[in-house]
Amino acid sequence: MRHGLTLKIGPAAFRVGSDWRAPIADLRTLYADYPPAPDGFADFTVRLEAKRPWRRFVRPSVHLGGDYMLPDALPLSLAHGLLAAEMGMNLQMALGWRRHLLIHASAVEKDGRALILTGESGSGKSTLAAMLGERGWRLLGDEFTLLDLDSDSVRGFPRLVSLKNAGIAAVEAVADAARFGPRLEATPKGAIRHLVPRADAIARMDEPAAPALLLYPRYGFDAATRRLAKSENFMRLTQASTNYVALGERGFGTLSRFVESVPALALDYSDGEAGIAEVERLWTEHVG
Amino acid sequence: MPDAAPDPVYHAPPAATLLRTPLDLLDAIYDRRSGLTHLVGEPVPAILDALAAGPASAADLMQRLADDYAIEGELAALRARLAELAALGLVDARAL
């Protein structure tokens, strides 16, 4: 690889290499405040490679590579090299990480306690977490929430927040313009813009938090909340976890304790501000 | 239909094999042998509890369950549930 860098994000260390300068330059800017991999050793390697050397000059397209390969990884144009690198890190983490139970969820922290937001793509969890991160909460992570298998605490994994479509403008209105990456148009998920977490979220990435409340937000619905049965919550979390099966008995134990101790609610909301107000009301009601 | 095969005796797996977390509507059961997680509702937890007292035929198990529950189903229904549990590996069915 002609261009590359290493990064430590929470407990995981990555090496990203590329045949092209541009994606690595974008990553260096956006991840400027993150420490390098300790001793240079990375848990995962993400490679953005040209399929053949000459392709770099003829029709640049990015091919995802790394320790784990997904046969159906989408081909992305060079303009989306940054997105390819982010997707590569997500795939490595989702498929290869075994030290924590991984839930596809965003998380924020206040007073040492964690609010976890899970749901499908488009549910608004990234937007809500980013907006809370600008309102006195510490962002613990966007794409993945890491549950410690022994202490049951949430480990910080404050990657760039991946904002999509309507969520971009909502967060642009409240966050410092200098913390945004380039706007990527017409990706497989629509428009995407990355947000660098606030400096304190990066500086405190190694401080865990005790999980206190789990929400399943859904954007674009009439306002409503519903308490989830523990059994429904358990089932949905096994589906939202990328490594529950691989962890075996330890995953079962961690998830059982989580479901037993953390209240879970479904939250429908019609717009960002109303969603934030409802999240903060539920936090006060259930956590204090 | 008369039974052609002899009624099997059902055994609970060794106590350490299944990890059970009772949730509100369902029990989550982790099977250490297969690595599978099962989410099961009534009457499965009651059947597993009753079988924990010792191996039993379907008829004996029906009697045990009747000590604790007002039984509405028939023996054929219990046999069907036991056959499903045996297929899942949550109980062992052995010939007499």
Chai-1 contact restraints between the chains, C-beta under 6 A:
chainA,res_idxA,chainB,res_idxB,connection_type,confidence,min_distance_angstrom,max_distance_angstrom,comment,restraint_id
A,A229,B,D24,contact,1.0,0.0,6.0,A-B,restraint_1
A,A229,B,L25,contact,1.0,0.0,6.0,A-B,restraint_2
A,K230,B,L23,contact,1.0,0.0,6.0,A-B,restraint_3
A,K230,B,D24,contact,1.0,0.0,6.0,A-B,restraint_4
A,S231,B,L23,contact,1.0,0.0,6.0,A-B,restraint_5
A,S231,B,D24,contact,1.0,0.0,6.0,A-B,restraint_6
A,S231,B,L25,contact,1.0,0.0,6.0,A-B,restraint_7
A,S231,B,L26,contact,1.0,0.0,6.0,A-B,restraint_8
A,F234,B,L23,contact,1.0,0.0,6.0,A-B,restraint_9
A,F234,B,A28,contact,1.0,0.0,6.0,A-B,restraint_10
A,M235,B,L39,contact,1.0,0.0,6.0,A-B,restraint_11
A,G248,B,G35,contact,1.0,0.0,6.0,A-B,restraint_12
A,F252,B,Y30,contact,1.0,0.0,6.0,A-B,restraint_13
A,S256,B,T21,contact,1.0,0.0,6.0,A-B,restraint_14
